[in-house]
Amino acid sequence: MGHRVARYVILALVRLCYRLKVRGHAHIPRRGAALVVCNHVSYVDALVLGGAFPRPLRFVMDQPIYDSPWLKWLFLLVGAIPIESERRDPGALRRALDDISAALANGEVVMVFPEGRLTTDGEVRAFRRGLETILARDTVPVVPAGLAGLWGSWTSHCNGPALGKRPARFRARVSLHFGEPIDPAAVPGDALRHYLEARVRVLKAGADDDICRRDRG
């Protein structure tokens, strides 16, 4: 119940701040475990996906953000999974992987940003190997997603560090495209990460085109 209420609240806030268009809902499995992978544009990406996703979505996030005194209550409510570097906290990565595995074993949906950090130029960065580690442990369907429209916001790294600028855009057009689920077992292990990255790039390009058409219309 908490997840459902949180989703409706988040979606209401997202709809208030952005003109969000979502495509590809039919590709989202109605039940069972799945992993969602998306490009990482801004600090509000997880909120946009969490609000737009029709099922409770547990997202993996950096420990320092998770520990935010203002937002930790929300992250606890939606079951976010914090992750920290091994250098800062030995054993943290394994604990996060165990939490992800437990969620997937329970039939839940987990979302990760495989780039591992916000884009610095608006484009999709190379996916990190941690994605392969997750899928080696848990071979679940992967739903790729492409997000566009948040580059240029004060929560992105456009024209300076994220959150270091005054908000200058309101009700910006945002587009989120989901692709068909991918069976990791159908893609050779050494090519899986690059294949998923390519799929996200295609979906992100489609989301960019969608915003351009809406601007022209």
C-alpha positions as CSV (number, residue, x, y, z in Angstrom):
1,M,0.0,0.0,0.0
2,G,2.8,2.4,0.8
3,H,4.4,1.8,-2.6
4,R,1.1,2.6,-4.3
5,V,0.4,5.8,-2.4
6,A,4.0,6.9,-2.9
7,R,3.7,6.3,-6.7
8,Y,0.6,8.4,-7.0
9,V,2.1,11.2,-5.0
10,I,5.3,11.1,-7.1
11,L,3.4,10.9,-10.4
12,A,1.3,13.9,-9.3
13,L,4.4,15.9,-8.6
14,V,6.1,14.9,-11.8
15,R,3.0,15.8,-13.8
16,L,2.9,19.2,-12.1
17,C,6.5,20.0,-12.9
18,Y,6.8,18.4,-16.4
19,R,4.7,17.6,-19.4
20,L,5.4,13.9,-19.4
21,K,4.7,11.6,-22.3
22,V,5.2,7.8,-21.8
23,R,5.4,5.3,-24.6
24,G,5.7,1.5,-24.5
25,H,3.7,0.6,-21.4
26,A,2.7,-2.6,-23.2
27,H,6.3,-3.8,-23.0
28,I,6.3,-3.8,-19.2
29,P,5.7,-7.3,-17.7
30,R,2.5,-7.3,-15.6
31,R,3.9,-9.7,-13.0
32,G,7.2,-11.4,-12.1
33,A,10.7,-10.1,-11.6
34,A,12.3,-7.7,-14.0
35,L,15.2,-5.3,-14.3
36,V,14.7,-1.8,-15.8
37,V,17.7,-0.1,-17.3
38,C,17.7,3.6,-18.3
39,N,20.0,6.4,-19.2
40,H,20.8,8.8,-16.4
41,V,20.2,12.5,-17.1
42,S,19.3,14.2,-13.9
43,Y,18.7,13.8,-10.2
44,V,14.9,13.4,-10.7
45,D,15.2,10.6,-13.2
46,A,14.2,7.9,-10.6
47,L,11.2,10.0,-9.5
48,V,10.0,10.3,-13.2
49,L,10.4,6.5,-13.8
50,G,9.0,5.6,-10.4
51,G,5.9,7.7,-11.0
52,A,5.4,6.6,-14.6
53,F,6.0,2.9,-14.0
54,P,2.7,1.0,-13.5
55,R,4.2,-1.4,-10.9
56,P,6.1,-0.6,-7.7
57,L,9.7,0.1,-8.7
58,R,12.7,-0.4,-6.4
59,F,15.6,1.7,-7.7
60,V,19.3,1.4,-6.9
61,M,20.9,4.6,-5.8
62,D,24.1,6.1,-4.4
63,Q,24.4,5.8,-0.6
64,P,25.0,9.6,0.0
65,I,21.8,10.5,-1.8
66,Y,19.9,7.7,0.0
67,D,21.1,9.2,3.3
68,S,19.7,12.7,2.5
69,P,18.0,13.9,5.7
70,W,15.2,15.5,3.7
71,L,14.4,12.5,1.4
72,K,15.4,9.4,3.2
73,W,11.9,8.8,4.4
74,L,10.7,8.6,0.8
75,F,13.5,6.3,-0.2
76,L,12.7,4.0,2.7
77,L,9.0,4.1,1.8
78,V,9.6,3.0,-1.8
79,G,12.2,0.4,-0.9
80,A,15.2,2.0,-2.6
81,I,18.4,0.0,-2.5
82,P,21.5,2.0,-1.6
83,I,24.9,1.2,-3.1
84,E,28.3,2.4,-2.0
85,S,31.8,2.0,-3.4
86,E,33.9,-0.8,-1.9
87,R,36.7,1.8,-1.3
88,R,34.4,3.7,1.1
89,D,32.6,0.7,2.6
90,P,34.1,-2.8,2.1
91,G,31.3,-5.3,1.6
92,A,28.8,-2.6,0.5
93,L,28.6,-3.8,-3.1
94,R,27.9,-7.4,-2.1
95,R,25.2,-6.2,0.3
96,A,23.6,-4.2,-2.4
97,L,23.8,-7.2,-4.8
98,D,22.2,-9.4,-2.2
99,D,19.4,-6.9,-1.7
100,I,18.8,-6.7,-5.5
101,S,18.7,-10.6,-5.7
102,A,16.3,-10.8,-2.8
103,A,13.9,-8.3,-4.5
104,L,14.1,-10.1,-7.8
105,A,13.5,-13.5,-6.1
106,N,10.4,-11.9,-4.5
107,G,9.1,-11.1,-8.0
108,E,9.7,-7.4,-7.8
109,V,11.0,-4.9,-10.4
110,V,14.4,-3.2,-9.8
111,M,15.7,-0.2,-11.7
112,V,19.3,0.6,-12.3
113,F,21.2,3.4,-14.1
114,P,24.0,1.3,-15.7
115,E,26.1,4.5,-16.5
116,G,26.7,4.8,-12.8
117,R,26.6,8.6,-12.9
118,L,24.8,11.6,-14.5
119,T,25.6,12.4,-18.1
120,T,27.9,15.4,-18.6
121,D,26.9,16.1,-22.2
122,G,23.4,14.9,-22.5
123,E,24.4,11.7,-24.3
124,V,24.3,8.1,-23.0
125,R,27.6,7.1,-21.4
126,A,29.1,3.6,-21.5
127,F,27.4,1.1,-19.3
128,R,29.4,-0.3,-16.4
129,R,30.2,-3.9,-15.7
130,G,28.0,-4.0,-12.6
131,L,25.0,-4.6,-14.8
132,E,26.6,-7.9,-16.0
133,T,27.2,-8.9,-12.4
134,I,23.5,-8.4,-11.5
135,L,22.3,-10.4,-14.5
136,A,24.9,-13.2,-13.9
137,R,23.3,-13.7,-10.4
138,D,19.7,-13.3,-11.5
139,T,18.7,-14.0,-15.1
140,V,15.5,-11.9,-15.3
141,P,13.8,-10.0,-18.2
142,V,15.4,-6.6,-18.8
143,V,13.2,-3.7,-19.8
144,P,15.3,-1.0,-21.5
145,A,14.1,2.6,-21.3
146,G,15.1,5.9,-22.9
147,L,14.6,9.2,-21.1
148,A,14.7,12.7,-22.8
149,G,13.8,16.3,-21.9
150,L,15.6,16.6,-18.5
151,W,18.9,17.7,-20.0
152,G,19.1,21.4,-19.4
153,S,17.2,21.3,-16.1
154,W,18.8,22.5,-12.9
155,T,19.0,18.9,-11.7
156,S,21.3,18.0,-14.7
157,H,24.9,18.8,-15.3
158,C,24.0,21.1,-18.2
159,N,25.8,24.5,-17.9
160,G,27.3,23.6,-14.6
161,P,27.0,21.1,-11.7
162,A,23.6,19.7,-11.0
163,L,21.7,21.5,-8.2
164,G,24.2,24.3,-8.4
165,K,22.0,26.6,-10.6
166,R,18.7,28.3,-10.1
167,P,15.7,26.5,-11.7
168,A,15.0,28.1,-15.0
169,R,12.5,25.7,-16.7
170,F,9.0,24.7,-15.6
171,R,6.6,22.4,-17.3
172,A,9.3,21.2,-19.7
173,R,8.4,18.4,-22.1
174,V,9.8,15.1,-21.0
175,S,9.5,11.8,-22.9
176,L,10.0,8.3,-21.6
177,H,10.1,5.3,-23.9
178,F,10.1,1.6,-22.8
179,G,11.3,-1.1,-25.1
180,E,10.5,-4.8,-25.4
181,P,11.8,-7.0,-22.6
182,I,15.1,-8.7,-23.3
183,D,16.0,-12.2,-22.2
184,P,19.6,-12.0,-21.0
185,A,20.1,-15.7,-21.8
186,A,19.5,-15.0,-25.5
187,V,22.5,-12.6,-25.7
188,P,26.1,-13.9,-25.3
189,G,27.4,-12.8,-21.9
190,D,30.3,-10.7,-23.2
191,A,27.9,-8.8,-25.5
192,L,25.0,-8.3,-23.2
193,R,26.1,-5.0,-21.6
194,H,26.8,-3.4,-25.0
195,Y,23.6,-4.8,-26.5
196,L,21.5,-3.2,-23.6
197,E,23.4,0.0,-24.0
198,A,22.6,0.1,-27.7
199,R,18.9,-0.5,-27.0
200,V,18.8,2.3,-24.5
201,R,20.5,4.6,-27.0
202,V,17.8,3.8,-29.6
203,L,15.0,4.4,-27.1
204,K,16.6,7.7,-26.0
205,A,16.9,8.9,-29.6
206,G,13.2,8.0,-30.1
207,A,12.3,10.0,-26.9
208,D,14.3,13.0,-28.3
209,D,12.5,12.8,-31.6
210,D,9.2,12.7,-29.7
211,I,10.0,15.9,-27.9
212,C,11.0,17.6,-31.2
213,R,7.7,16.6,-32.8
214,R,5.8,18.0,-29.8
215,D,7.8,21.2,-30.0
216,R,6.9,21.6,-33.7
217,G,3.2,20.7,-33.0
